Amino acid sequence: MRYLIDTCVLVSALRSSAGASHKVLKAALDGTLPVLMHYKLLAEYRSVLFRPEQLSVISQTEYEIERLLAYLVTIAIESKVRYLWRPNLSDPADDFVLEIAISGQPATIVTHNTKDFQRGDLYFPQIVICTPQHIVREVLNHE
């Protein structure tokens, strides 16, 4: 299984070291969870993390965030999207996340916004959508 970390999970992981999102990110960084990456996902990570309102609540510096993203790219499995499956989701801005997961199968999308991906479940039942808490409990076997 490969794991696509949604932007909201990455943001949560960097805002707090106490939650499930942080545990998921840590497992990805140590190689326990193989992660998927695509240049559009990386661009979204950067766009969101470098917003002033995010930088003000994240303890890492811009340099540290850049290094983290660079490391994620080096350890990630590149997803090569060759076909756009649109429209599928209620929020068209999330369609590219589903497309990355489809091209990187077998894949699990780890997100706090599982409802945003519900229609994708219907069209692509092989793509698993779950929360960071589920990953920690069921995959990483933590309580």
Residue, then its C-alpha position, 0 to 999 in steps of 0.5 A: m500500500r502507498y499513502l497519499i498525505d493530504t495537505c490538511v494532514l501535513v499542515s496539522a502534523l507541522r502545527s502540533s507534534a501531539g496528534a495522529s497527523h504528526k505520527v503519520l508524517k513521522a512514519a512516512l519520514d522514517g520509511t514505515l509508510p511509503v508515500l506518493m508524490h506528484y509535482k502538483l501535490l508538492a506545489e499545493y503543500r508549498s502554497v499552503l504551508f508558506r501562507p503567512e497565517q500558517l507560518s505564524v503557527i508552525s514552529q518550523t522555519e521556512y528553511e526547515i519546511e523546505r528541507l522537509l518537503a525536499y526530503l519527502v520528495t526524495i523518499a516518495i514514490e512518484s505518481k505519474v498521472r497520465y489521465l485526468w478523471r474529472p469531474n469526480l469529487s464535489d470539490p473540483a480542487d481535490d480531483f487531482v489528489l484522487e488522480i494521483a492516488i489512482s495512478g499510484q495504486p494501491a493507494t490510501i488517501v490520508t485526510h481529515n476531510t473524508k467526506d470530500f472524497q466520498r464520490g471518489d469511493l463510488y467510482f474507484p473503490q480500490i482507493v482507500i480514504c481514511t483519517p490519520q487516526h485510522i492509520v495510527r490505530e490500524v496500520l501503525n498499531h498505536e493506540 
